[in-house]
Amino acid sequence: MEKDSIVFNKNQLGDDFNAFLEDAEALLKATADTGEDKLNEVRAKAEASFNIARASLVRTQDAVLVQAKIAVQATDLYVHKNPWQAAGLAAGVGVLVGLLFGRR
């Protein structure tokens, strides 16, 4: 999966979530009115938006999991091919973190 695809999913998720919130707000406003047909229409629209947002969340979660698995595999391969460089890098990061926390 490409980086652009993940960015698109993130933007789409935001749009879907905003649409869901707008529909939920409309549902609350419609509840104050006494028109039952209007209330049912708004509820159906809110439910559809919720289902779209949920599907977007699932797709985005799947994309993130795939990318994480790829990163883990690449890291594992690098560490097996270059154990000393990986150990040196880990030690360097540990020293930097220690220095940052030691200054507090």
C-alpha positions as a Markdown table, in Angstrom:
| # | Residue | x | y | z |
|---|---|---|---|---|
| 1 | Met | 0.0 | 0.0 | 0.0 |
| 2 | Glu | 1.4 | 3.4 | -0.9 |
| 3 | Lys | 1.8 | 6.4 | 1.4 |
| 4 | Asp | -0.6 | 8.5 | -0.8 |
| 5 | Ser | -3.3 | 5.8 | -0.3 |
| 6 | Ile | -2.9 | 6.1 | 3.5 |
| 7 | Val | -3.1 | 9.9 | 3.4 |
| 8 | Phe | -6.3 | 9.6 | 1.2 |
| 9 | Asn | -7.8 | 7.2 | 3.7 |
| 10 | Lys | -7.0 | 9.6 | 6.6 |
| 11 | Asn | -8.6 | 12.5 | 4.7 |
| 12 | Gln | -11.6 | 10.4 | 3.8 |
| 13 | Leu | -12.0 | 9.2 | 7.4 |
| 14 | Gly | -12.0 | 12.8 | 8.6 |
| 15 | Asp | -14.6 | 13.8 | 6.0 |
| 16 | Asp | -16.8 | 10.8 | 6.9 |
| 17 | Phe | -16.4 | 11.6 | 10.6 |
| 18 | Asn | -17.4 | 15.2 | 10.0 |
| 19 | Ala | -20.5 | 14.1 | 8.0 |
| 20 | Phe | -21.4 | 11.8 | 10.9 |
| 21 | Leu | -21.2 | 14.6 | 13.4 |
| 22 | Glu | -23.3 | 16.8 | 11.2 |
| 23 | Asp | -25.9 | 14.1 | 10.9 |
| 24 | Ala | -25.8 | 13.5 | 14.7 |
| 25 | Glu | -26.3 | 17.3 | 15.3 |
| 26 | Ala | -29.2 | 17.3 | 12.8 |
| 27 | Leu | -30.7 | 14.3 | 14.7 |
| 28 | Leu | -30.6 | 16.2 | 18.0 |
| 29 | Lys | -32.2 | 19.3 | 16.4 |
| 30 | Ala | -34.9 | 17.2 | 14.8 |
| 31 | Thr | -35.6 | 15.5 | 18.1 |
| 32 | Ala | -36.8 | 18.8 | 19.4 |
| 33 | Asp | -39.4 | 19.0 | 16.7 |
| 34 | Thr | -42.5 | 16.8 | 16.8 |
| 35 | Gly | -42.4 | 15.6 | 13.2 |
| 36 | Glu | -41.9 | 11.8 | 13.4 |
| 37 | Asp | -41.2 | 11.4 | 9.6 |
| 38 | Lys | -38.4 | 13.9 | 9.7 |
| 39 | Leu | -36.9 | 12.3 | 12.8 |
| 40 | Asn | -36.9 | 8.9 | 11.1 |
| 41 | Glu | -35.3 | 10.3 | 8.0 |
| 42 | Val | -32.5 | 12.0 | 10.0 |
| 43 | Arg | -31.9 | 8.9 | 12.1 |
| 44 | Ala | -31.5 | 6.8 | 8.9 |
| 45 | Lys | -29.1 | 9.3 | 7.5 |
| 46 | Ala | -27.1 | 9.4 | 10.7 |
| 47 | Glu | -26.9 | 5.6 | 10.8 |
| 48 | Ala | -25.7 | 5.5 | 7.2 |
| 49 | Ser | -23.0 | 8.0 | 8.0 |
| 50 | Phe | -22.0 | 6.0 | 11.1 |
| 51 | Asn | -21.6 | 2.9 | 9.0 |
| 52 | Ile | -19.5 | 4.7 | 6.4 |
| 53 | Ala | -17.3 | 6.1 | 9.1 |
| 54 | Arg | -16.9 | 2.7 | 10.8 |
| 55 | Ala | -15.9 | 1.1 | 7.4 |
| 56 | Ser | -13.3 | 3.9 | 6.9 |
| 57 | Leu | -11.9 | 3.2 | 10.3 |
| 58 | Val | -11.6 | -0.5 | 9.6 |
| 59 | Arg | -9.9 | 0.2 | 6.2 |
| 60 | Thr | -7.5 | 2.7 | 7.8 |
| 61 | Gln | -6.7 | 0.3 | 10.6 |
| 62 | Asp | -6.0 | -2.5 | 8.1 |
| 63 | Ala | -3.7 | -0.2 | 6.1 |
| 64 | Val | -1.8 | 0.8 | 9.3 |
| 65 | Leu | -1.4 | -2.9 | 10.3 |
| 66 | Val | 0.0 | -3.8 | 6.9 |
| 67 | Gln | 2.5 | -0.9 | 7.0 |
| 68 | Ala | 3.5 | -1.9 | 10.6 |
| 69 | Lys | 4.1 | -5.5 | 9.5 |
| 70 | Ile | 6.2 | -4.4 | 6.6 |
| 71 | Ala | 8.2 | -2.1 | 8.9 |
| 72 | Val | 8.7 | -4.9 | 11.4 |
| 73 | Gln | 9.9 | -7.3 | 8.7 |
| 74 | Ala | 12.3 | -4.7 | 7.2 |
| 75 | Thr | 13.7 | -4.0 | 10.7 |
| 76 | Asp | 14.1 | -7.7 | 11.4 |
| 77 | Leu | 15.9 | -8.2 | 8.1 |
| 78 | Tyr | 18.2 | -5.3 | 8.7 |
| 79 | Val | 19.1 | -6.4 | 12.3 |
| 80 | His | 19.9 | -9.9 | 11.1 |
| 81 | Lys | 22.1 | -8.6 | 8.2 |
| 82 | Asn | 23.7 | -5.9 | 10.3 |
| 83 | Pro | 23.8 | -6.9 | 14.0 |
| 84 | Trp | 26.6 | -4.6 | 15.0 |
| 85 | Gln | 25.2 | -1.5 | 13.3 |
| 86 | Ala | 21.8 | -2.2 | 14.9 |
| 87 | Ala | 23.4 | -2.6 | 18.3 |
| 88 | Gly | 25.3 | 0.6 | 17.9 |
| 89 | Leu | 22.2 | 2.5 | 16.8 |
| 90 | Ala | 20.3 | 1.2 | 19.7 |
| 91 | Ala | 23.1 | 2.2 | 22.1 |
| 92 | Gly | 23.2 | 5.7 | 20.5 |
| 93 | Val | 19.5 | 6.1 | 20.9 |
| 94 | Gly | 19.7 | 4.9 | 24.5 |
| 95 | Val | 22.4 | 7.5 | 25.3 |
| 96 | Leu | 20.4 | 10.3 | 23.7 |
| 97 | Val | 17.3 | 9.3 | 25.6 |
| 98 | Gly | 19.3 | 9.1 | 28.8 |
| 99 | Leu | 20.8 | 12.5 | 28.3 |
| 100 | Leu | 17.4 | 14.0 | 27.6 |
| 101 | Phe | 15.8 | 12.5 | 30.7 |
| 102 | Gly | 18.9 | 13.2 | 32.8 |
| 103 | Arg | 18.6 | 17.0 | 32.2 |
| 104 | Arg | 15.2 | 17.2 | 33.9 |
